[in-house]
Amino acid sequence: GAIVVKGISLSPRKGNRPPRIVETSCGLLNAIGLENVGLETFLKEKIPYLQDSGVQFVVNILAETTTGYALLAEKLGEAGIPALEVNISCPNVKEGGVAFGTDPSLTEEVSRAVKENFSGTVIVKLSPNVTDIQLMARAAEKGGADAVSLINTLLGMAIDHRQRRPVLANIVGGLSGPAIKPIALRMVWQAASVLTIPVIGIGGIRKLDDVLEFLLAGATAVQVGTANLVEPGVCAKLIQELREYCLANNIVGISELVGSLQLD
């Protein structure tokens, strides 16, 4: 297992004030933003602690220009980071605010820029807010990505009917948790069917059944996000349960499960 350190940008960023997380019937909406300490502080204060901990970690990066992504990749590579997850749901300021992850040419461009400036593993995190996830997945692979992860949060909103006002500080926010799992499964299956690089499944994973379903759909690995807020020890539990499942079913390796969904 590995920990994903979320959202490192070139400069410090503050989330919306006050940050908001709203529970839905089967998930969370958040308008926290991409709050982080910035690259300089991360390099000086956070990386030494993470490296001394002995834990494997992946750094999630974001920028508003291709050049920004390239610089982040270069600096983090020099610091010995083993892997990057590239958040391409961010708006490209040079393209009028178009998100990198909704334009295949921009997805390919930023994937290539990161790969050319980083010798470790490059994972491109795909946005679900597109009409053709396969097109975006192929663009990331063409740009040199070593793997893709999907999905990022879906856009949603919450309304307080008593005050007739939006609940979230940013009006709209990212929907995560069990509510998005069917969409995530579908997109993982679609992406895995056209790629030669590994797929990491994300979206509503909280129990062993969820992990197995993502593996069958074609994911080589999974990430757990929202469930950690409800049950901090969920990842360790899932790893143990998956190990026990494989032993009980004479499964020698996870590769026997990956992409083994039967369609006929």
ZIHU-V321060 format. One record per residue. N is the residue number from 0. RES is the residue in one letter. OMEGA is omega as a letter, one per 40 degrees, with the letter a starting at -180 (999 if undefined). NEAR is the number of other ideal C-beta (glycine too) atoms within 12 Angstrom. Layout:
# ZIHU-V321060
<<N,RES,OMEGA,NEAR> <N,RES,OMEGA,NEAR>>
This chain:
# ZIHU-V321060
<<0,G,i,20> <1,A,i,27> <2,I,i,24> <3,V,i,33> <4,V,a,29> <5,K,i,32> <6,G,i,34> <7,I,i,42> <8,S,a,33> <9,L,a,31> <10,S,i,20> <11,P,i,19> <12,R,i,24> <13,K,i,17> <14,G,i,23> <15,N,i,21> <16,R,e,12> <17,P,i,15> <18,P,a,19> <19,R,i,26> <20,I,a,28> <21,V,i,29> <22,E,i,20> <23,T,a,26> <24,S,i,13> <25,C,i,21> <26,G,i,33> <27,L,i,32> <28,L,i,35> <29,N,i,36> <30,A,a,30> <31,I,a,28> <32,G,a,27> <33,L,a,33> <34,E,i,21> <35,N,a,30> <36,V,a,23> <37,G,a,25> <38,L,a,33> <39,E,i,21> <40,T,i,19> <41,F,i,32> <42,L,a,26> <43,K,a,14> <44,E,a,16> <45,K,a,26> <46,I,i,26> <47,P,i,14> <48,Y,a,17> <49,L,a,26> <50,Q,i,19> <51,D,a,10> <52,S,a,14> <53,G,a,10> <54,V,i,16> <55,Q,i,18> <56,F,i,31> <57,V,a,35> <58,V,i,43> <59,N,a,39> <60,I,i,47> <61,L,i,39> <62,A,a,42> <63,E,i,31> <64,T,i,23> <65,T,i,32> <66,T,i,20> <67,G,i,31> <68,Y,a,43> <69,A,a,28> <70,L,i,27> <71,L,a,43> <72,A,a,40> <73,E,a,27> <74,K,i,30> <75,L,i,41> <76,G,i,26> <77,E,a,17> <78,A,i,26> <79,G,i,18> <80,I,a,36> <81,P,a,26> <82,A,i,34> <83,L,i,45> <84,E,a,47> <85,V,i,54> <86,N,a,41> <87,I,i,50> <88,S,a,39> <89,C,i,36> <90,P,i,24> <91,N,a,29> <92,V,a,17> <93,K,a,18> <94,E,i,19> <95,G,i,11> <96,G,i,14> <97,V,a,24> <98,A,i,30> <99,F,a,45> <100,G,i,40> <101,T,i,29> <102,D,a,30> <103,P,a,31> <104,S,i,23> <105,L,i,38> <106,T,i,44> <107,E,a,29> <108,E,a,33> <109,V,i,49> <110,S,a,43> <111,R,a,27> <112,A,i,34> <113,V,a,48> <114,K,a,32> <115,E,a,21> <116,N,a,29> <117,F,a,36> <118,S,a,20> <119,G,a,27> <120,T,i,32> <121,V,i,43> <122,I,i,40> <123,V,a,52> <124,K,a,47> <125,L,i,50> <126,S,i,42> <127,P,a,39> <128,N,a,29> <129,V,i,33> <130,T,a,14> <131,D,a,21> <132,I,i,36> <133,Q,i,26> <134,L,a,26> <135,M,i,43> <136,A,i,44> <137,R,i,28> <138,A,i,35> <139,A,i,48> <140,E,i,32> <141,K,i,25> <142,G,i,32> <143,G,i,29> <144,A,i,43> <145,D,i,31> <146,A,i,36> <147,V,i,50> <148,S,a,49> <149,L,e,52> <150,I,i,46> <151,N,a,43> <152,T,i,38> <153,L,i,33> <154,L,i,26> <155,G,i,31> <156,M,i,23> <157,A,a,29> <158,I,i,17> <159,D,a,14> <160,H,a,9> <161,R,i,7> <162,Q,a,9> <163,R,a,8> <164,R,i,13> <165,P,a,21> <166,V,a,26> <167,L,i,30> <168,A,a,24> <169,N,a,26> <170,I,i,19> <171,V,a,24> <172,G,a,30> <173,G,i,40> <174,L,i,37> <175,S,i,40> <176,G,a,35> <177,P,a,28> <178,A,a,24> <179,I,a,36> <180,K,i,36> <181,P,i,22> <182,I,i,32> <183,A,i,44> <184,L,a,36> <185,R,a,25> <186,M,i,42> <187,V,i,47> <188,W,a,32> <189,Q,a,32> <190,A,a,45> <191,A,a,38> <192,S,a,21> <193,V,a,24> <194,L,i,35> <195,T,i,19> <196,I,a,28> <197,P,i,33> <198,V,i,44> <199,I,a,45> <200,G,a,45> <201,I,i,43> <202,G,i,44> <203,G,a,37> <204,I,a,41> <205,R,i,31> <206,K,a,24> <207,L,i,28> <208,D,i,19> <209,D,i,34> <210,V,a,40> <211,L,a,28> <212,E,i,29> <213,F,i,46> <214,L,i,37> <215,L,i,26> <216,A,i,38> <217,G,i,37> <218,A,i,42> <219,T,i,31> <220,A,i,37> <221,V,i,45> <222,Q,i,41> <223,V,a,39> <224,G,a,37> <225,T,a,33> <226,A,i,31> <227,N,a,23> <228,L,i,18> <229,V,a,21> <230,E,a,16> <231,P,a,11> <232,G,a,14> <233,V,a,26> <234,C,i,28> <235,A,i,15> <236,K,a,22> <237,L,i,30> <238,I,i,21> <239,Q,i,17> <240,E,i,22> <241,L,i,31> <242,R,a,19> <243,E,i,14> <244,Y,a,22> <245,C,i,22> <246,L,a,13> <247,A,a,11> <248,N,i,14> <249,N,i,9> <250,I,a,19> <251,V,a,10> <252,G,a,14> <253,I,a,24> <254,S,i,16> <255,E,a,16> <256,L,a,28> <257,V,i,28> <258,G,a,25> <259,S,i,20> <260,L,a,22> <261,Q,a,7> <262,L,i,10> <263,D,999,3>>
